[in-house]
Amino acid sequence: MSSSDPWGVDSLSSTAGEKAAPSQRPPDADADGHRRVLGSVPPGRGGQVGVQLISGVGSSVVAALATTPFDVIKTRMQTRGALSVPAPSQCVLQTGLSGVDQSVLRACCILHPESGLVCLGGTGGGAAAGAAPHVHVRAPDVRAAAHRPNAYQTMLAIARTEGIPALWRGTGSNVVTSIPSVGIYLTIYEQLKVGMVQSGLSPHITPLFAGALARGVSVIGTGPLELMRTRVMAQTGTSNQLGGAGVLMRAVTQHGWRSLWRGTAPTLYRDVPFSALYWMVAEEVRGRLASRWGAPRDALSINLSAGFIAGASAAVITHPFDIIKTRAQVQEAPVSVIKGQRSESTLAALRSLVAREGFAGLYDGIGPRVLKIGPSCA
């Protein structure tokens, strides 16, 4: 769970002939691609935790500057959605169906059922003027007719309509979010790891539990900053752009303080599994590469390759929760306000997304996210 983003994977080189157990090392990045540690400082060495914090913060700043365009492209792809969404006014038909774009009707059926269209199975059909139109359409037809811009097309659209600097929109928010995320995670991770080992818990599973708990606290502690970062990146256009502080104030003014933690549940669904997957995959790949290449496990090439493969794999597996998290955070008003119903749970939101956009909708923006997280974890 980045941000998604605590890991406990051996991706650091030994120092002065001293090397900590592989399973006791935190990984280099979280599910959002924020760097955790840089260099060769073994964790859990008293005052060296401070060095880890400083190096982690420094590398997070560098990573934010280098990878923000990937984040912006991913966020735009995820918030735009798979369907070309018509406005509700396009769905209120004053006459019959003649002359109405069928792709609009299909989208109306799924996205605006309140418009009076009646969606039925099968194909073909029509309606008389003045009557409630009946649209015979299958959900696969809606998904097939939808235009899903890829990452390259999204990047070109941003650069042409908003200017190249728009690809770095939210860089400041990205940096501001990564700094406390690093501090909270590393501090809690080290304390939990030492306490668990002293209590007799196996050092081979300590990083999994300590990393998951530390990441959970970090997600909750930085929830408002993550919401700020996502909303700033999701803004389109060249005027009336809100900064990070403006985004937070607007959220509090319109929906109260609790709205600042919107998207926390899907972030936890994303980041905690990311932690475990990253650690397990990195250790397995590191062992296999060391055996195949005849190199030591802590060789630079082994660490870089294992980190990239583990980060990319974990990003692919947890990506559906990243989409739910992004869409929840950019939503200006909760579902309970719009429809008079309770907001969807994370799993219910996943089911709704698949029903509306198909399984392909679960992986909108996967390319930019892998390109961001893979190198950050290497």
N, C-alpha and C positions, 0 to 999 in steps of 0.2 A: 502499500500500500503501500515514488513517488516516493511522488511524491512522492509512493507510493510509493508513501511512503510513509539498524536494529538487527544485525543479522547473525554474526558469529561464524564467519567463514574465514579460512586461512588464505588471505590474499596479500599478506605482508612479507617482506623479506626479513631474514634474521639480522640481528645487530650484534656486533662484537662477539660472534660465535654463539650468541644466546638466542634461542628460538622457543616461543611459547607453543603449547599444544595446539595443533591446527583447529580443533573444535572450540577453542576458547577465544578466538579472534573475531572481532566484529567485522562485517563486510564493508566494502568501500562505498556503497551507495544504497539509497533506499528506493522505494517503488516510484518515486518521482525523479530519480536520478540525482538527488542531492548527495554530494560526496560526503563521506563520513570521516575518513582518515586518509592521510597522505604521507608517504615516507615509510620508515621502517621502525617505528616506535612500538615495542610490544606492549599490549594493553595490560592493565592491572598492575602497574609498577609505580604506585604511589604518586609522586610528583609528576611523573610522565603523563598522567592523565591530562594535566593542563596542556602539555605539548600536543597531545592528541586533539584537544579542543581547538587550539590555535591553528594547527595544520588542517583540521577538518573544516573549520570556518573559512580559512583561506582558499582551500580547494573548492569549497562550495561556491564561493564568489566567482572564481574562474569558470567553473562549470556552468553557472547561471548565465554568464556573459556569452559563453560559447554555444549553449544549447537552447536558449530562449526561443529562437525561431522555430525549432521543432515543437516546442510546447505550444506556441501560438497557433501553428498550423493544425496540430492535433486537436486543440480546444475548439477551433473554428469548425473542423470537420465533425466533431462530436456534437456540437450544439446546433449545427445546421440540420442534422438529422438526415435520414436516408430519403425521405419523401419531399417532393417539392410542395411545401405546405400552402394550400390556398387560404386566403382570408375567409372568415365566416361569411362575409357579404357575398363572396363568389358562390357560396353553397345555397343561398336563398334564391330559388328560381321563381321568377314571376310568370314564366310561361313553361312550355314543355321542354323536352330534352333536345329538340332539334337545334343544331348549331352550337351546342355546348361541348367544350373540349372533354372528351371521355376520360383523359388522365386526371382532369380536375374533379370530375364526378367520382372517379375511383378514390381519389384522396379524400374527398368530402365524406364518402361513405365511412371511411375508417376514422378520420380525425374529427369530423363535426357531425356526429349522429343527430344532434339537436336541430339540424337544418331542415329536417322533414323528409330527407331521402330515406328510402327503405331499401336496405341492402339484402339481396336474395342470392341464393346459390345459382349456378348455371351460367349461361352466357346469353347475350342479346337482350332484347326487351325495350320498352319505351313507356311513355306516359302521355296522356292527353293534356292539352293546355289547361291550366287552372287546377289540375289534380295534383295530389301529392306524388311527386315523381318516384317511380320504382326503378332502381338501378340493379341490374343483374350483373354481379361481378364476383369474382373469386379473389381471395386475399393474395394468392400468388400473382394475379394480374396486376394488382397494385404495386407489389414489390418489383415486378419486372418492368413496369412503366416508369418507375422512379429513376431519376438521374442522381447518381452518387459520384460527385467529383472526387478525384483522387488527390493525393498529397501535392503532386506537382501542379495540378490545375488550381488547387486552393492557394498555393504559394504565389502563382502568377496573378490570380485574382486580387490577392491582398496587395502585392507590389504595384499593380497597375491602378487600382482604385484608391489606395490609401498611401502609397509610397513605400519604398523599401524600408525606411525606419520603422514602419508599423510592424515588421517582423520581429522587432525587439521590444514591442509594447509589453509592459509588465516586467521588464528586467529588474527594476528597482524592487518591485513587490516580490519577485522571485528571490532576490538576495535577502531581503528582510525576512522572508519566510524560512529560508534555509538556515540562517544563523541560529535562532532559538531551537529549531528542530535538531540541529547537531548537538547543541549544548544539553538539551533535555535528554535526548536519547543516550549519549555517551555517559553522562553522569549517572543516570538511573541504571543503565546496563552494567556498568562497572560495579556499582554497589550491590545489585541483585546477584551478579555472577559470583562475587566473593562470598556473599552470604549463603548462597545455595551450595557452593563447594564446601564451605565450612560445616554446613548442616549434613553433609554426607551424600548429596546428590551427585550422580555420576557426571564427571566433567564432559562426557560425550554428549549428554542431552541438556546440560546446563545452558549452553548458548541459545538453544531453541526456546526454552521457557523464559530466560532472562530477556532475550531479544523480543519475544512476543509481548511480554508485559511492558517493557520499556517503550516499544513502538506504540502500544496502545495509549500509554500516558502521553507520549509525544504528539500523537494524532489529536487527542482531546485538548492538549495545551496549546497547540498551534492551529486549531480549527478556524478561528476567525481570520488568521493570516492566510490560510489556504483558500478560504472563500474569497478574500480580497484578491489574491493572485489570480484565481480562475476568472473572476468577473472582469478584472482589468484586461486580461488577455482576450476575453470573449467580445469586448466592445468593438464595434465596427464603425466605419466612417472616419472623417478627418476633423470633425468639430464636436463640441459638447462632450469631450472625453473626461471622465472622472478619474482622478488619481486614486491611490490606495485609500487614503484617509476619507475621501469623498464617498467611495464605495461603501466603506464601513458605516459612515454616518447616515447614509441613505438607507442602508439595511436596518439600522437601529431605529431610525425615525419612522419608517414605514411598517416594520414588523416586529420591533422589540429586540432585546438583547439575545433572546434564545435563537433568533434566526441566524446569528453569527456562526452557529455550530451546524448549520444545515449541511447535509452530505457527510456527516461524521460516520454514520453506520456503514455506507458503502466504502468509505475510506478504510475503515477497519477491515472490512471483508477483503479489500484489495491488499493492504499492507502486511497484515499478520501472515497470511499464506505466502506472500512474496518472500518474507523473511525465511520461513522454513524451506521453501522451494529453492531459494538462492543458495542457502547453505548446503543442502543435500546435493544439488546438482554440481556445485562448484567442487566439492570434495570428490565426488565420483569422477568428474571430468579431469580434475587435477591428477588423480591417481592413474587414470588410463593414459593421459598424455605423457606423464613421466615415464610410464612403462614402455610406451610406444617409441618415444623420442630418446630414451636412455638418458634423461636429464633429471637433476634433483627436483623435488616437488616445489621448492621455493625459488626455482629459476624464474627470471623475469618473463620469459616467453611463455612459460607454463601458467604463471599467475594471470598474465594479460589474456591469454586465450580462454582459460577456465572462467575468469570473471566475466568476459564478454558473453560466452555461451550461456552461463548460468543466469546472468542478468536478462539477456534476451529471452530465454526460455520462460523465466518467471514472469516477465512482462507479458508475453503472449497468453499464458494461462490465466493471469489475473486481470487481463484487459477489460473483459465485460463489466467488472465492477468499477473500473476507471470511468467508463462511459456513464454509468448510473450516477457516480459521484459528480462528474462534471455537469450533467444535466440538472441534477438536484441543486447544485450550487448556483447555477446561473438563473434558475427560476426565480423571478421577482416576487411572486406571490405563492404561498403554499397551496396545495391542492385543496386543503380543507376550506380555504377562503374562496377559491374559484368555484368549486362544485358542491360545497356544503358537505363534503365527505372527509374521512380521515385520509391523511397522506399515505401513499403506498409504501409498503415495506420494501427493502432492497430486493428480496427475491420476487415479490410481486411485480416490481418495476422491471425486472429482467424478463419475466413472463410476458408482460405487456409489450416490451420492446420487440421480443421475438414474434409475437402475434402481429404487430404492426409493420415491422420492417424485415422480418425473416432473420435467420441466423447470421446472415452477412452483416446485419446491423450491430451485432455484438462486437464487431471488430473495426468499426469506423475509427480511423486515426491510428491504427496499429503500427503502420510504417514509421511515422515520425516518432512514436513513443519508443520503439525498439532502437531507432537511430540515436535517440537521446540516452536511454538507459544503458544500452550495451556498452558504449565507450566509457560511460561514467562508472560502470562496475568493473571495467578491465583494469 
